[in-house]
Structures are given as structure tokens and as C-alpha cells.
């Protein structure tokens, strides 16, 4: 598999109701997609890719319920 990954801009991203400063990476080649990771912790936040039918697929992290309730 031939894949190149390039770091793109860092920006605030809203994930599951929470604003996170995220690093954006673009993968190209045999696997093309955009990936976002928390700039402080490195935790995966989001992936965006194009389906075989041309549709746009976006998958985001879902925080644990305790985080949503402010317990962490």
C-alpha cells in the first residue's frame, strides 16, 4: 500500500458538543482520507473519507457519558 501523510492546519473542532484544538492530517495515495487528533493528547477525534459511490463519510469520536456530565 502506497500512502503519504501530511500534517495540515491545527484548528478548533467541535466534537460531540465539545470544542477541541485538533491537528489535521491528510492521507493520500492508495488510502485517501482526512484525520484529526487532539493537539494536546494525541487522541483520535475524527475521520473523513469518500465512499466508493462518491458519498462523503464522516466518523467522530463519541465521548464517554461521564465526560458529557462534567465528571472528568
N, CA, C and O atoms as a DFTB+ gen file, in Angstrom:
288 C
 N C O
     1  1       0.855      -1.175       0.000
     2  2       0.000       0.000       0.000
     3  2       0.897       1.233       0.000
     4  3       1.825       1.331       0.803
     5  1       0.624       2.159      -0.889
     6  2       1.389       3.395      -1.012
     7  2       0.556       4.548      -0.451
     8  3      -0.449       4.943      -1.041
     9  1       0.986       5.082       0.696
    10  2       0.239       6.157       1.361
    11  2       1.207       7.234       1.821
    12  3       2.277       6.934       2.351
    13  1       0.828       8.490       1.617
    14  2       1.587       9.632       2.116
    15  2       0.706      10.391       3.094
    16  3      -0.461      10.659       2.807
    17  1       1.265      10.740       4.254
    18  2       0.519      11.502       5.257
    19  2       1.221      12.831       5.482
    20  3       2.431      12.880       5.701
    21  1       0.440      13.916       5.426
    22  2       0.975      15.263       5.603
    23  2       0.175      15.969       6.686
    24  3      -1.055      15.950       6.679
    25  1       0.902      16.605       7.635
    26  2       0.214      17.389       8.668
    27  2      -0.277      18.686       8.044
    28  3       0.471      19.373       7.348
    29  1      -1.516      19.012       8.293
    30  2      -2.132      20.225       7.770
    31  2      -2.303      21.207       8.930
    32  3      -1.526      21.179       9.884
    33  1      -3.298      22.061       8.855
    34  2      -3.520      23.102       9.867
    35  2      -4.019      22.534      11.194
    36  3      -4.606      21.453      11.248
    37  1      -3.771      23.291      12.258
    38  2      -4.340      23.000      13.572
    39  2      -5.444      24.011      13.807
    40  3      -5.250      25.210      13.607
    41  1      -6.627      23.517      14.241
    42  2      -7.759      24.422      14.456
    43  2      -8.706      23.836      15.482
    44  3      -8.630      22.653      15.815
    45  1      -9.607      24.682      15.982
    46  2     -10.631      24.203      16.900
    47  2     -11.676      23.421      16.120
    48  3     -12.086      23.818      15.029
    49  1     -12.101      22.301      16.701
    50  2     -13.064      21.408      16.081
    51  2     -14.125      21.076      17.117
    52  3     -13.793      20.797      18.269
    53  1     -15.382      21.099      16.735
    54  2     -16.462      20.736      17.649
    55  2     -16.760      19.252      17.480
    56  3     -17.214      18.815      16.423
    57  1     -16.500      18.482      18.537
    58  2     -16.727      17.040      18.525
    59  2     -17.665      16.682      19.667
    60  3     -17.336      16.884      20.835
    61  1     -18.818      16.156      19.332
    62  2     -19.798      15.711      20.322
    63  2     -20.089      16.800      21.356
    64  3     -20.191      16.517      22.550
    65  1     -20.223      18.050      20.893
    66  2     -20.564      19.158      21.777
    67  2     -19.400      19.749      22.545
    68  3     -19.600      20.615      23.398
    69  1     -18.192      19.301      22.260
    70  2     -17.002      19.778      22.974
    71  2     -16.039      20.395      21.961
    72  3     -15.794      19.808      20.907
    73  1     -15.492      21.567      22.267
    74  2     -14.520      22.200      21.383
    75  2     -13.123      21.707      21.743
    76  3     -12.704      21.775      22.898
    77  1     -12.412      21.211      20.737
    78  2     -11.080      20.642      20.940
    79  2     -10.134      21.235      19.901
    80  3     -10.496      21.345      18.729
    81  1      -8.926      21.618      20.316
    82  2      -7.912      22.070      19.376
    83  2      -7.344      20.822      18.705
    84  3      -6.779      19.956      19.374
    85  1      -7.493      20.733      17.393
    86  2      -7.171      19.496      16.682
    87  2      -6.122      19.689      15.599
    88  3      -6.114      20.697      14.893
    89  1      -5.224      18.693      15.479
    90  2      -4.265      18.641      14.378
    91  2      -4.919      17.868      13.245
    92  3      -5.517      16.815      13.464
    93  1      -4.801      18.398      12.037
    94  2      -5.411      17.801      10.850
    95  2      -4.320      17.153      10.007
    96  3      -3.298      17.776       9.718
    97  1      -4.539      15.905       9.617
    98  2      -3.619      15.181       8.748
    99  2      -4.367      14.744       7.496
   100  3      -5.524      14.331       7.569
   101  1      -3.703      14.836       6.348
   102  2      -4.284      14.387       5.077
   103  2      -3.488      13.180       4.585
   104  3      -2.269      13.245       4.424
   105  1      -4.201      12.080       4.349
   106  2      -3.591      10.886       3.775
   107  2      -3.943      10.847       2.296
   108  3      -5.089      11.093       1.918
   109  1      -2.960      10.539       1.462
   110  2      -3.218      10.419       0.027
   111  2      -2.492       9.190      -0.508
   112  3      -1.596       8.650       0.140
   113  1      -2.888       8.767      -1.678
   114  2      -2.320       7.570      -2.284
   115  2      -3.382       6.489      -2.351
   116  3      -4.517       6.750      -2.747
   117  1      -3.011       5.258      -1.959
   118  2      -3.953       4.138      -2.002
   119  2      -5.092       4.283      -0.998
   120  3      -6.156       3.693      -1.188
   121  1      -4.893       5.046       0.051
   122  2      -5.942       5.306       1.052
   123  2      -6.016       6.814       1.255
   124  3      -5.117       7.408       1.851
   125  1      -7.084       7.433       0.762
   126  2      -7.235       8.885       0.897
   127  2      -8.275       9.199       1.956
   128  3      -9.407       8.720       1.904
   129  1      -7.866      10.016       2.920
   130  2      -8.778      10.429       3.983
   131  2      -8.179      11.586       4.759
   132  3      -6.985      11.871       4.657
   133  1      -9.024      12.248       5.534
   134  2      -8.603      13.312       6.443
   135  2      -8.774      12.784       7.853
   136  3      -9.773      12.137       8.167
   137  1      -7.790      13.063       8.707
   138  2      -7.819      12.611      10.102
   139  2      -7.545      13.793      11.014
   140  3      -6.736      14.660      10.683
   141  1      -8.216      13.835      12.166
   142  2      -7.997      14.870      13.168
   143  2      -7.699      14.214      14.504
   144  3      -8.348      13.245      14.897
   145  1      -6.689      14.767      15.206
   146  2      -6.284      14.279      16.522
   147  2      -6.200      15.454      17.489
   148  3      -5.853      16.565      17.090
   149  1      -6.516      15.213      18.752
   150  2      -6.397      16.234      19.793
   151  2      -4.942      16.695      19.833
   152  3      -4.038      15.871      19.971
   153  1      -4.707      17.999      19.716
   154  2      -3.334      18.522      19.658
   155  2      -2.586      18.374      20.981
   156  3      -1.355      18.394      20.988
   157  1      -3.295      18.225      22.096
   158  2      -2.635      18.070      23.401
   159  2      -2.391      16.609      23.759
   160  3      -1.314      16.266      24.247
   161  1      -3.377      15.742      23.524
   162  2      -3.292      14.351      23.982
   163  2      -2.988      13.354      22.876
   164  3      -2.572      12.230      23.155
   165  1      -3.191      13.751      21.620
   166  2      -2.989      12.826      20.512
   167  2      -4.145      11.861      20.299
   168  3      -4.050      10.957      19.469
   169  1      -5.230      12.037      21.034
   170  2      -6.395      11.156      20.916
   171  2      -7.101      11.405      19.579
   172  3      -7.291      12.550      19.168
   173  1      -7.482      10.318      18.911
   174  2      -8.200      10.414      17.639
   175  2      -9.548      11.084      17.851
   176  3     -10.250      10.778      18.814
   177  1      -9.919      12.010      16.942
   178  2     -11.180      12.738      17.053
   179  2     -12.133      12.494      15.892
   180  3     -13.335      12.328      16.102
   181  1     -11.607      12.470      14.663
   182  2     -12.498      12.439      13.505
   183  2     -11.775      11.897      12.277
   184  3     -10.563      12.053      12.128
   185  1     -12.556      11.250      11.394
   186  2     -12.049      10.804      10.104
   187  2     -13.084      11.142       9.038
   188  3     -14.286      10.996       9.260
   189  1     -12.610      11.593       7.882
   190  2     -13.484      11.922       6.756
   191  2     -12.896      11.279       5.505
   192  3     -11.706      11.426       5.229
   193  1     -13.733      10.564       4.746
   194  2     -13.277       9.925       3.528
   195  2     -14.409       9.850       2.517
   196  3     -15.572      10.081       2.848
   197  1     -14.057       9.528       1.294
   198  2     -15.052       9.402       0.236
   199  2     -15.349       7.927       0.012
   200  3     -14.433       7.124      -0.161
   201  1     -16.631       7.571       0.016
   202  2     -17.046       6.199      -0.231
   203  2     -16.884       5.833      -1.698
   204  3     -16.684       6.705      -2.544
   205  1     -16.969       4.546      -1.997
   206  2     -16.807       4.079      -3.380
   207  2     -17.886       4.627      -4.309
   208  3     -17.707       4.654      -5.527
   209  1     -19.018       5.067      -3.729
   210  2     -20.105       5.644      -4.531
   211  2     -20.017       7.166      -4.626
   212  3     -20.910       7.811      -5.175
   213  1     -18.924       7.743      -4.084
   214  2     -18.735       9.189      -4.121
   215  2     -19.311       9.925      -2.925
   216  3     -19.137      11.137      -2.805
   217  1     -19.996       9.210      -2.034
   218  2     -20.561       9.852      -0.842
   219  2     -19.445      10.216       0.135
   220  3     -18.384       9.592       0.134
   221  1     -19.688      11.221       0.962
   222  2     -18.727      11.643       1.979
   223  2     -19.097      10.962       3.294
   224  3     -20.236      11.054       3.751
   225  1     -18.126      10.280       3.894
   226  2     -18.325       9.566       5.155
   227  2     -17.523      10.279       6.227
   228  3     -16.320      10.487       6.066
   229  1     -18.177      10.658       7.326
   230  2     -17.505      11.291       8.459
   231  2     -17.795      10.477       9.711
   232  3     -18.948      10.161      10.007
   233  1     -16.741      10.141      10.443
   234  2     -16.860       9.390      11.691
   235  2     -16.193      10.218      12.774
   236  3     -15.055      10.656      12.610
   237  1     -16.902      10.439      13.894
   238  2     -16.369      11.243      15.000
   239  2     -16.348      10.445      16.289
   240  3     -17.134       9.518      16.487
   241  1     -15.427      10.832      17.163
   242  2     -15.345      10.246      18.496
   243  2     -16.608      10.584      19.277
   244  3     -17.151      11.681      19.147
   245  1     -17.068       9.649      20.079
   246  2     -18.204       9.857      20.971
   247  2     -17.656       9.779      22.393
   248  3     -17.206       8.720      22.832
   249  1     -17.694      10.894      23.107
   250  2     -17.127      10.932      24.453
   251  2     -17.945      10.077      25.405
   252  3     -19.156       9.928      25.236
   253  1     -17.296       9.530      26.378
   254  2     -17.975       8.721      27.401
   255  2     -19.000       9.578      28.137
   256  3     -18.778      10.775      28.322
   257  1     -20.112       8.991      28.557
   258  2     -21.157       9.753      29.257
   259  2     -20.643      10.540      30.461
   260  3     -21.156      11.624      30.739
   261  1     -19.643      10.025      31.185
   262  2     -19.144      10.768      32.347
   263  2     -18.524      12.092      31.916
   264  3     -18.597      13.077      32.650
   265  1     -17.915      12.123      30.736
   266  2     -17.345      13.379      30.244
   267  2     -18.462      14.374      29.955
   268  3     -18.356      15.553      30.293
   269  1     -19.520      13.899      29.336
   270  2     -20.638      14.773      28.996
   271  2     -21.277      15.370      30.244
   272  3     -21.808      16.480      30.200
   273  1     -21.230      14.647      31.343
   274  2     -21.821      15.134      32.594
   275  2     -20.839      15.976      33.406
   276  3     -21.178      16.433      34.498
   277  1     -19.639      16.186      32.892
   278  2     -18.654      17.018      33.577
   279  2     -17.982      16.344      34.755
   280  3     -17.472      17.022      35.648
   281  1     -17.973      15.006      34.774
   282  2     -17.388      14.292      35.905
   283  2     -15.898      14.035      35.754
   284  3     -15.248      13.599      36.705
   285  1     -15.352      14.297      34.590
   286  2     -13.906      14.099      34.387
   287  2     -13.221      15.420      34.183
   288  3     -12.004      15.463      33.997
